[in-house]
Structure formats: structure tokens, C-alpha cells
Amino acid sequence: MRIIIEKGSIKKLKSIVDELSPYKTVVITNTTLEKLWLDEILEQISTIPIVIPDGEKFKSLDTAQQIWKELIEIGFTRKSLIIGLGGGVITDLAAFVASTFMRGTYLGLIPTTLLAQVDAAIGGKTGVNFEGKNIIGTFYLPNFVLIDPETLKTLPEVEILNGFGEVVKYGILDLRVYKKLKSFREINDELIRECVNVKLRIVEEDLRESGKRRILNLGHTVGHAIERVSNYKVKHGFAVAIGLMVSALIAEKINGFDSGKVEELLDRFGLPKRYNFEPKELLKAMKIDKKAWYGRLVFILPEEIGKVAIREVDEKVVLAVLEAMRDDSRDN
Ligand SMILES: NC(=O)c1ccc[n+]([C@@H]2O[C@H](COP(=O)([O-])OP(=O)(O)OC[C@H]3O[C@@H](n4cnc5c(N)ncnc54)[C@H](O)[C@@H]3O)[C@@H](O)[C@H]2O)c1
């Protein structure tokens, strides 16, 4: 797998594709990216665009099925290349289609949101929504991931912030990222590279999430619960940000971690720390999360910046923190 992280690297697509020399290529993208970045690709390589509507609800088996049909009509083979151009919705879907069509075609990802560049397009998880989020999916590594920070120039501010939820998570998992964030000025190749490296190091040890990869779920126990309880109105990165604060506060109670370090980063990027949901409802949602361990409350807890532990936490401790955070939000 080749990962290119460089300003302007979208212009190098032709040479990367030429190295693979695929028999036919399609680009899966959406109606938003079609207007912004598709031409960059069409100017360089001969390819067939498959454009789907924009939105999480199109990350579905229905869409996958339509694309499979198109691929058959085009005469796609295992030696053909699927390029996914877009945010995490597109990279998850394109990767899912590539991994399932004829048991796997070539795959290249060009993530265009911060969240997809530092997270969704890295690590080989593919998926579509079915009865729930990401219920159907595979593990499948792309041949290449091309990350061009220039593509973020057209991304709305709220989506940049959304990506920062995950970036701050990497800052807690890794001291180098933390230091970069403390003196942050703007998103650049270097910051993205550091985040990608953290994820790659972890995923290399445990692709299928049987052990170490779980630490990437820092902030996600509560994050997923907030997404679910809000009926996915709260964006993933914002929900994770609140989840990071909850984990930091629980850690403070259990191992004396200084939660101020997390609070400071969240404040620096203008990310939320509090919420208005019923703590008991959140608790219920946490217990049915597909990543929960048989109904037990398992948290990734920071011990210090750069070091976390996976711990089962007593329900009373979780509730106490959730209640306190909620009360705070009422005061504000
Ligand atoms: N596979 C994984 O490991 C993994 C990890 C995290 C998230 N995900 C998945 O990622 C998805 C969320 O991804 P997302 O946050 O990128 O959302 P998204 O793909 O919906 O993108 C957000 C919005 O930004 C638009 N957009 C994308 N790039 C743009 C650009 N450069 N300029 C202007 N607009 C642009 C999109 O069209 C969309 O409207 C979820 O489905 C989630 O399950 C997967």
C-alpha cells in the first residue's frame, strides 16, 4: 500500500495509476466533489465517473448494488481500478465495492475531508450502513491513498472542525501530535502525516481490531452514544470531542490524569465539551454499541499524553461524570 501525503499531489495521480496499469478505471464520487475536484482526475487519466448523490444515506447496499451493475456493464475485472474521491462516505463505499466485486479489484482512495484524510481512508475498514451504521463491511487495504491537503481548501469550516475531533484524539494518543497541536497554526501535510502515522502504527499491529487497534476508539464509547441518541444530528468528530472530555474526566478520577490537557486542546479548536442529553439514555446507548464488550462499559482512558489503557469502568463513575458535564452545560 502506497500513501502519498503532499500538497498538490492530486496532480501526480497519472503516474501512480500508470504504475498499476489497470484494465479500466472508474472514479466513484458524489455530486459535490464532481463540481470541485473531479476535473483534476479527468484531465489526467482515462476513466469513467460514477457520481452518486451526496449524503450518508447513500452509503448503502442499494448504492453498492447499482455500482456493481455498472461495473459489470463496463466489463470491469479484478485488474481494474476503483478510485474513491470524496469524504469518508465515499471512501468507505468505494472500498466496500472494490473489496466485494469479483472478490476484490484494485483500489485507490483520494480522501477530501480532514476526517477521511486522517482516519476513514486509513486502516482498511470498508463499509455500508444496513439497519445501523457500518453493519456490513470488510477489511480491505487499498493499493494507494493519495492525500492532497489542497483539497481541504473547498471544505466547509464545520467539516474541518469535525475532522479536528479525530486530530485531537491522535494528540492524546501521541506526544508528537500533541506538541504540534499546542503550537498549531494551520493544517499542513506534516500534521496530517503525523496523524496518519499514529493510525498506521497501530493498525499494522492489529488490522482486525482484536487488540491494540481498540485504542483508536478513545473518545468513541461516549461519542457513538451521542451520535445514536442525537439520531446522528451531532457529527462524528464533535461527538468524539465530547467523548474525549468524558474519558479524560473519568481518567482523572481513576488514575489522576490531568483532564485540563484535553480541555485545553478542545478549547483551542473550538470543539464542544458538553452536551444536553439524558445521561441514563447515553449509558443505555453505550451498552448496545457494537464495539462495547458484551454490555460492559469499557473505556480507553488516558494515563498521560501518549499513553492509554483499556479499562472497564464502574457504571456509577461514568454516570457521575456524565451528570457533572451535563450540569455544567446548564450553567453556561
Ligand atoms: N473506515 C473507517 O475507518 C472510518 C473511520 C471514520 C469514519 N468513517 C466513515 O466516514 C464517514 C464520514 O466521513 P466524512 O466526515 O468525511 O463525511 P462525508 O463523506 O459525508 O463528507 C462531508 C461533506 O463534505 C463534502 N466534501 C467532501 N470533501 C469536500 C471538499 N474537499 N470540498 C467541499 N466539500 C467536500 C461531502 O460531499 C459531504 O457533503 C462516515 O460514514 C463514517 O462511518 C469511516
The ligand as a MOL file (V3000), in Angstrom:
LIG
                    3D

  0  0  0     0  0            999 V3000
M  V30 BEGIN CTAB
M  V30 COUNTS 44 48 0 0 0
M  V30 BEGIN ATOM
M  V30 1 N -13.4160 3.3450 7.5360 0
M  V30 2 C -13.0850 3.9660 8.6410 0
M  V30 3 O -12.1340 3.5780 9.3470 0
M  V30 4 C -13.8730 5.1800 9.0550 0
M  V30 5 C -13.3990 5.9870 10.0960 0
M  V30 6 C -14.1120 7.1490 10.4150 0
M  V30 7 C -15.2680 7.4710 9.7200 0
M  V30 8 N -15.6990 6.6410 8.7150 0 CHG=1
M  V30 9 C -16.9210 6.9650 7.9490 0
M  V30 10 O -16.7260 8.2200 7.3110 0
M  V30 11 C -17.9920 8.8330 7.0930 0
M  V30 12 C -17.9070 10.2920 7.4530 0
M  V30 13 O -16.9270 10.8870 6.6410 0
M  V30 14 P -16.8320 12.4670 6.4510 0
M  V30 15 O -16.8730 13.1230 7.7730 0
M  V30 16 O -15.6830 12.7110 5.5640 0 CHG=-1
M  V30 17 O -18.2270 12.8400 5.7730 0
M  V30 18 P -18.7060 12.9590 4.2390 0
M  V30 19 O -18.0200 11.9750 3.3810 0
M  V30 20 O -20.1830 12.9430 4.2700 0
M  V30 21 O -18.2020 14.4190 3.8410 0
M  V30 22 C -18.7640 15.5330 4.4690 0
M  V30 23 C -19.2900 16.5470 3.4540 0
M  V30 24 O -18.1970 17.2380 2.8590 0
M  V30 25 C -18.3150 17.1910 1.4450 0
M  V30 26 N -16.9510 17.2410 0.9210 0
M  V30 27 C -16.0210 16.2710 0.9610 0
M  V30 28 N -14.8440 16.7370 0.5210 0
M  V30 29 C -15.0380 18.0230 0.1820 0
M  V30 30 C -14.1870 19.0540 -0.3050 0
M  V30 31 N -12.8770 18.8420 -0.4950 0
M  V30 32 N -14.7200 20.2660 -0.5600 0
M  V30 33 C -16.0360 20.5000 -0.3140 0
M  V30 34 N -16.8860 19.5880 0.1830 0
M  V30 35 C -16.3860 18.3590 0.4240 0
M  V30 36 C -19.0560 15.9120 1.1810 0
M  V30 37 O -19.6450 15.9220 -0.1000 0
M  V30 38 C -20.0750 15.9330 2.3190 0
M  V30 39 O -21.1420 16.7810 1.9990 0
M  V30 40 C -19.0000 8.0560 7.9140 0
M  V30 41 O -19.7880 7.2630 7.0470 0
M  V30 42 C -18.1430 7.1540 8.8030 0
M  V30 43 O -18.7660 5.9410 9.1110 0
M  V30 44 C -15.0230 5.5250 8.3740 0
M  V30 END ATOM
M  V30 BEGIN BOND
M  V30 1 1 1 2
M  V30 2 2 2 3
M  V30 3 1 2 4
M  V30 4 1 4 5
M  V30 5 2 4 44
M  V30 6 2 5 6
M  V30 7 1 6 7
M  V30 8 2 7 8
M  V30 9 1 8 9
M  V30 10 1 8 44
M  V30 11 1 9 10
M  V30 12 1 9 42
M  V30 13 1 10 11
M  V30 14 1 11 12
M  V30 15 1 11 40
M  V30 16 1 12 13
M  V30 17 1 13 14
M  V30 18 2 14 15
M  V30 19 1 14 16
M  V30 20 1 14 17
M  V30 21 1 17 18
M  V30 22 2 18 19
M  V30 23 1 18 20
M  V30 24 1 18 21
M  V30 25 1 21 22
M  V30 26 1 22 23
M  V30 27 1 23 24
M  V30 28 1 23 38
M  V30 29 1 24 25
M  V30 30 1 25 26
M  V30 31 1 25 36
M  V30 32 1 26 27
M  V30 33 1 26 35
M  V30 34 2 27 28
M  V30 35 1 28 29
M  V30 36 1 29 30
M  V30 37 2 29 35
M  V30 38 1 30 31
M  V30 39 2 30 32
M  V30 40 1 32 33
M  V30 41 2 33 34
M  V30 42 1 34 35
M  V30 43 1 36 37
M  V30 44 1 36 38
M  V30 45 1 38 39
M  V30 46 1 40 41
M  V30 47 1 40 42
M  V30 48 1 42 43
M  V30 END BOND
M  V30 END CTAB
M  END
